[in-house]
Amino acid sequence: MKRNLLCAIVACAAINFAPAQWTRLTSPTTNNLYAVAFNNERFGYAVGEKGTVLRTNDGGSTWTVLPSPDSTDIKSVIIVDSATVIVATANTNGKSAIYKSTTRGNSWHKMLRDDKPFYLVQLPNGNLFGMSTFAYISLDKGETWQTGQRLNSTSNYNKIEFPDNHHGFIGGNVIGDTTNHAEFLRTEDVGQTWHQSYAFGFPNNFAFSSMSALNADTLFMFTNYDKRFHPKDSSQLLMLFRFKLRPVGGDTIWNFRSKLVNKSIADVMNTCKFFTGGLAYAAGDRGHIYISTTNGKKWTKDYRGRVTINALYMLNENKGYAVGNNGLVLKRDVALFSNAPAELLPMKVYPNPASSSSTVSFTLKKSAGIVLQVADEKGTIVYTEQSKKYNAGTYQRSIPVANFQRGVYHINVIIDGNLKGKSELLVVH
């Protein structure tokens, strides 16, 4: 076995590992796209304006335009299984509805109607949750829906997320005479009861734009200054935590702590995704996709575009999709290619092969922010050393590999957001 693995690393020497990159895919529509979902690396849906529904069976290389369940905008899509998909419309001028297809989107059945826009989410256990005028839950793959609590009639909600099977967040804005003010609802009992946030827990009266729940007690939220319902082209990032229910003025509301992570980001963020370990993605009106390895303290552009991006769907830390206006579809994937340029950063990896730990040695000519990553052969990141500032000099960093599966791994040294060093490591046990 060891001999075979040694042969594998020799073969990999001819193939260099490149960083993941966003590629614009060919889209069959120019309608705005508002949501995207995949249930594996090949099979997914994108939905959007005027009832647009697209399906791919090959990871986005080609898309099929499916029959529209409704002529109004679709802003949510949930893939239940290989045959079943559920979408929801978000019509602001009348009735909205949830539609279900058991024929991979080729035909549709209306399951539920309400007066406000619908938004859907799937819990980790597969149950479905929806929000409109009321909160709704389905325990049978969207066949029947239980009507729950009536949500605040003075607020507009457009984001919903369950980081686990019990805790959930709904994000949106309290509507005033000339402006919006961010708020959230939170549940601890699978959406049976929701309580609103304490208004003075926020550092200012900025408007909600997007959120990502890292876990039950950590919510990242983008907000921006909003005057007369027109957002300023700049956002701030908040981390909300330590949620506690307390009685205030006859109501029971969520008190919480807030931390201003980043006070000025030159974009209005429509979508974001945060991972444990500090990695995060965000995208918005300017058409860029941003990446952070510091839980949003610092951002670099992972993709530079011009078309508004409305939604991200990350399959894992390294792979994902984005959709936006004018039919925009982007894919982030790992590129493996032959005859790649030589390493820009001198580095050594020893011992190699390794069974318990290995050391990466590299030399910097000037000070820089460094992120050390290890990815498996599929491109999935299995280890990340968070961004650190290093001065000029030579450094050695230890990588624990005792819990890695046997095989070949790719070590990436990322300097100020750009891949500058790469090497292979063989793990044997």
N, C-alpha and C positions, 0 to 999 in steps of 0.2 A: 504493500500500500504506500509506504513512504517513497519507494522508487517511482511509483506512478505519479505521486504528487510533485516530486522533484521535476519529472518530465513536464508536468502541467505548467510549472512556473517558467520553465525554459520557453515553452510555446507562447506564454503570455508576454514574454519579452518583446515579441514582434508586434504586439498590440498595445498601444498606449491608451491610458484612461483619461478621457477629457471631462471637464465639468459638465453638469447638466445645463441645458440651454433651452430657451423658449423658441419654438418654431411656429410660424403662422401656417395654419392648415387651410386647405381649399374648402370654402363653404358654399353650399348651394343656395344661400339666401342673402339678401341685403337687409332683411329686417333686423331690428335690434334683438339681441339675445340676452336673457336675464338670469338664466340658471343652467347648470350642467351637473350631471351625475354619472358615475361609472360604478359597476359592480365587479369589474375586474379590469385588467389592463387593455382589453379589447372592446368590451361591450358597454356602450353608454348612450345617453340622450342629452340633447340640448334643447331648450325651449325659450320662447320669447314673444315678440310683438305679433299682434293679430293672429294669435292661435298657432304660431309656428312650433312644430315639433320635428326634431331631427334625430335620427338614430344612426349609430355606427357599429359595425361588427369587427372592425380592424384597427382599433386604437385611434380613430380619427382620420385615417388616410382617405376614406370616402364616407360620405354621409347620405342617407336616404331621407327625403322629405316625406313625412307621414301625413295622413288625413288629420285635419284640425278638429279637435273636440268642441271648439268654441271660437268665435271670431274676435274675442277680446284677448288682452295680453295675459300670457302665462308666465308666472314668476317662481313657481316651485315645481320640482320633479323628484319623485322618489322611485327607485328601482326596488321592487319587492323580491322578484326572482327573475329567472331567464325569460319568462313569458309575461310577467305582470309588472306594469308601470302605472304610477298614479301621478296626475298633474293637478294643479290648482290655478284658477284664474284670479287676477287682482284687478278687477274692474272698479274704478273709482266713481263711476257714474251710474251704477245700478247693481244688479245682482251678480254675485260671484259664485263659483261652483268648484267642486272637486269631481274629477273624472277618473275612471279606472279602465284600464285595458288589460285583458288577459290574452291578447293576441299580438304582443310586442308592439303595440301602438298602431295596429292596422284598423282597429275599431274601438269605440269608446262608449262607456255607460256613465251617465250622470249619477253620482252617489249622494250629493249633499249640496244645498244652496244656503246662501246667507247674504246679508245686505252689504257687508264690508269686504274688502280684499282678503283673499285666503292666502295663508302661508303654511307650509308643511315642513315637518322634520321627522326623521326616523330615529327611534331610540336604539341604543346598542343591542337590546334584546329583540329587535325587529318590530316592536309595536310602533304605531304611527300616531303623531300628534299634529293637530291643526289649530289655527287661530283665525278668528274673524270677529264677529260681534261677540261670540262665545269661544271658550276653549273646548276643543273636541279631542277625543282619543278613540283609536280603533285597535282592538286586540285580535282582529281576524283578517289582517292583510288588506284593510280598507273596505271590507264588504259591508260592515255596519259601523256607525259612529255614535259614541255616547256624548251627549251634550253636557258640558260642565259649567264652570263659572262664567258669568258675564264679565267681559273685560271693560276697562274704563272707556266711557263714551267720549271723553274729552281728549283722548290721546290717539295718535296714529302709530301703530306698531308694524314693523316690516322685517324684523329678524327674530328667529327663534332657534334655540340650541339646547340640547341635553347632553352634557358631558358624561353622564352615566344614566342608569335606568330610573333614578329617583329625582335627581336635581335638574332643574331646567331654568333657562333665562329667556325672557322676551324683551326685546329692545325697541325703543322708539322715542317719540317726542310728545310732550304735553303741548298742545296747541294754544298759543296766546293770540292777542289781537294783531301783533305785527311780527312775531318771532316764534321760534320753537325752543324747547328746553328738554335736554336729554333726561330720560328716565328708564327704569327697567322694572319688570316684574320677576319674581323668583318663586319657585316652588320646591318643596322638599318631599312631596308625596305624589310623584308621578303626575303632576298637573291637576290634582283634585282641587287644591286651593292655591291661589296666587296672592301675594302681597306686593304692594308697590314700594318703590325706593323713597327714602327720605330726601326731599329736594335739596336740603342744605348740606347733604353729604358730598355733593359735587363741588369742585373748587371754583366753578363759575357757572354762568347760565348758558353755556354753549349748547349747540344742537347735536343730537345723536346722528352718526353716519354709519357705523358698523361696529361689530363686536366679535370676539372669539372667547369661548369659555375654555380655559386650560384645564380646569377641574371644578369640583363643586364649590370651592371657596376662592377661586381666582378668575376674575373676568377682565379681559382687556377690551377697552372701548375707545374708539376714535370719535371725537366730537369736533365741531367747528363753529365759528361765529356765524350766526344766521340772522340777517336783518330783512324784515319783510319777506321772509320765506325764500331768500336768495343766499345760499351759503357762500362764505368767503373762501377763496382758493387757498386755504391753509387749514391744517388740522392740528389737533393735539392728541396725544395718546395717554390714556389713564389706565391704571391698574386698580381694580376694585376688589376688596378682600375683607375678611373678618365680618361676615354678614350675621347680624343678630336681630331677631324680631323684638320690637319694643312698642309699647303703647304710646301714641302721640296724638293728642287732640281727639280722643275717642276712637281712633283707628289703630290698627296694628300694622306697622310698616317696618321695612328693612333699614336698620342703621348699618353703616358700613364705613370702612376706611378707604380713602382714595389717595393714590400716589400719582403725581404728574411725571410720567416716564419720559415724555418728549413734548416740549411745549410748542414746537413750531416745525411742521412738516408741510412743504409747499404742494399740497394736493388735497382734494376731498376724497377720502377713502371710502369706497363703496363696498369693499369686501376685504376680509383678512382671515388668516389662519395662523394660530400660535401652537407650537409644539413644546413638549417638555424638554428642557435642556437649553432653551434660549432661542431656538430657530423660529423664525416667523416670516410670513409673506403678507403683503398688502398691495392693493391696486385701486385705482380710482379714475377720476374725471380726466386727468391729463394723458392717460393711456400708457403709463409706465407700470411695471410690476417691481415692487421693492422687496428686498430681502434683508433680514437682520439676524445676527447670531447673538444678540445681547438683549433679548426680550423687548426689542423696540427702542432701545436707547439710541442706537445709531442704525441708519438705513443706507443701503446702496442700491442702485438700479440694477435689477436682475434682467429686465427687459425694457427697452426704450421704444415707445410707440406714440401714436397720435390720436388713436380712437379710444373713447371712453370704455373702460373695462368695468363690467357689472358684477361678475361672480368668479370666484376661484373654487376649484374642487381638487384637493390634493389626495392622491392615492397613498402617498407616504411622504416622508420628509424631502424626497428628491424628485418625485414624479407627480405630475398633475396637469390640469387643464384650466383654461380661463376663457370666458366668453364676454362679448361686449357689443357695442353698437355696430350697425352696418354689417351684421352677420359675422363679426370677428370671432374666430376660434383659434386659440393658442394651445400648444402642448409643450410641457417641460419634460425632457427625457435625458437619459445619459447617452452620450455619444461615444461609441467605441470605433476607432478608426486606425488604419495602418499608416506607418511612415509618418507619424506625428512629429512635430518639431522636438528637438532635444530639450531636456529640463532647463529651465531658466535659473533655478535655485539649486546650488550644489547641496546634496543631501545624502546621508548614508542611513541604512537600516540594518541593525544588528542586535542579537543574532538573527539570522535568516537562513533556514527555517527557525521558528520559535514555537515553544509549547506553553509557556506561562506568561512571559512578557518580552517585549522587544523595544529597542531604543531607536528613536529617530534623531539624527544629528543634522543640523543645518546652520548655515552661516548667513547673517544679514550684513549688508554693507551700510544700511542706515536704519533708523528706528521705524517700526511699522507695527500695525495690528495684525496678529497672527491667529488663524483658526486651523487646528489640526483635525482632520477627519479621516475615518477609515470606512470604506464601503466594500460590500461583498461583490461578487461577480455580476449580480443583477443590478448593481447601482444603488442598493439600499444602504443608507448610512447606518452603521452599527456602533459607531463610537465617535464622539465629538468632544474635543477639548475647547471650552468656550474661548471667545476672543480675548486675547491678552496683548498688552503693549510691551514690545521688546525693543531695547536699544540695539545699536550695531554690535555684532559679536557672534560667537558660536554658542549654540544651545543644544542640549540633549533633553528630549522628552520621552518618558516611558509610556508604553501602550500595554495595558493588561489584555492578554489574549486567551487566558485560561478557559474562559467561557465561550470562546468562539468555536464554531464548527470547523472541522478540518477543511482546508481548501486555500485558495488564493484570494488575497485581499488587496485592495488598492488604497494606498496612503496618499492623501492630498494635503499639501500645505498651501493655505489660502492667505494671501497677503493683501490687506485692504480691499477685500472682496473679490480678488482675482486669483485664479489658480496659478501658482508660480513654481510649485514643486510637486512631483508625483513619482511614486515608486511602488513596487509590488512586494508583498509579504506573504510567505508561505507559512501557514499554521499547521502544525502536526501535534498529535497527542499520543 
